[in-house]
Amino acid sequence: MDYFTSVDNSLNRQENEETYLPNGAIYVFRYAALKENYSYYNSKTYPYIMDQKNSVDIDTLIDFELAKVLLQRNSQ
């Protein structure tokens, strides 16, 4: 199965096949394989699918503030 399929941009998002994007949360690999392939991804790469509430991408201060709110909400 190809977990990194391309999306048909002529369709509405809801009409496309469900796809996933790497979020950088979890990587497990042998250093030797990374050094040999210069990539995290190879034929033995498989996803760990996380739901959206457990996968918050923090790139900006606003993202960080949103993550804090979600963490506080989930801690209650």
ABEGO torsion letter per residue (X at the ends): XBABBBBBAABBAAABBBBBBBAGABBBBBAAAAAAAGBABBAABBBBBBBAAABBBBABAAAAAAAAAAAAAAAX
